[in-house]
Structure formats: structure tokens, C-alpha cells
């Protein structure tokens, strides 16, 4: 992809994110790695009005926090940038406030091994990062800690983050995370799920890694 293609792809996925109910309004944000820079949605521009040239470009190098564009980056630029700097395998990040992920995050609970598809996030759970005010350095630090060995995380009293090797993969994981969150939420209403054992999760990883299914990353 050219940089222009990536900018257009970000806008297309923002529209998809709102269209499929994963997000509402302009509360979500998306970033994509572009060589030694990160492209990220600008702050407070409705997706259906957003133009490719309004996507913000930020350095992944030493010039931390510097940006180029007609408007500032999303207020959540810090955890996008810090994830990409710390995790070179991450090519794209989707942050949104999906209903079921956010409902669970309001209770500050992780999503355990209630379904074998939890494996696509890199472990036997999806953790919930500790609460911090949005856009802050502390929130980014909390996110990095909760995402160790994982490709997704819930944000306490806030929302969710999903990463991927490219934007399509990150969006797929974001949708899958909300699906599992909805299933877990419903299971809690009828007494709680029976969780998969460590051996059962190891077997899932073995099958997933062999088939490269959904970007399964590593065993528990």
C-alpha cells in the first residue's frame, strides 16, 4: 500500500467500525504503521466527513509526540504510539467503546478462557488494564502492562483495544473480542461459564498455530 492507500483504508475501517456497532460517534480511533511513522485518526472529526489528508502522521522514532497534519491526533495517540514503539509486530490498532467490552470493563474484570477463540488474543484471558484518565501517560503505561503477551485488552471504565499485523486483522480481532464479550456477559447472567482448562487451551494453541488461524500468536 502507498501512504495514501493507508489513509483511505483507515477512513474505510472507521466507517465500518461505526457501521457494525463496534463504536459510536467519534469516540473510537484507529492507527496504522507506515514505515517509520504512525498514521492515526485526528481528533473530533466525524468519520463520514474525514479526508485522507486529515489523517495525522506521527514519528515512531526519537521525536516523541511530534505530529504532522491540519488537526491534532486523537487524544489517545499516546497508547497507540507506545504500543507500536514497544511491539514491532503490531501493524495496526483499533480502539473503540463497544457495548459489551465496555460493560465488562466497567466492572474491571478480565475475560477468562470461556471460549476457545480467546486464544486469538495470545493467552488464556483478555486482561482489563487498570483505570487512568483518558489520553494520559499513566493510561498508556497501564495498557502496555496489561497487553504483555496479548494482542487485545479491555480498559477499565473506558473501552477496548485490539491490535493486528495489519488493519484488517486488527478489526477482525476487535469484532471477535466484542463477540466473546457479549457471549461471556450473557453466560454470567445464567450462572457463569465453565472455563476451559489449561490443557484444553494448550491444545487450542497447538491447532491454531499449526493452521495460523486468526493470527494465533503463542501458547499460554
Secondary structure, 3 states (H helix, E strand, C coil): CCHHHHHHHHHHHHHHHHHCCCCCCCCCEEEEEECCEEEECECCCCHHHCCHHHCEEEECCCCCCCEECCCCECCCHHHHHHHHHHCCCCCEEEEECCHHHHHHHHCCCCECCCCHHHHHHCCCCECEECCCCCCCHHHHHHHHHHCCCCCEEEECCCEEEEEECCHHHHHHHHHHHHHHHHHHHHHHHCCCCCCCCHHHHHHHHHHHHHHCHHHCCCCC
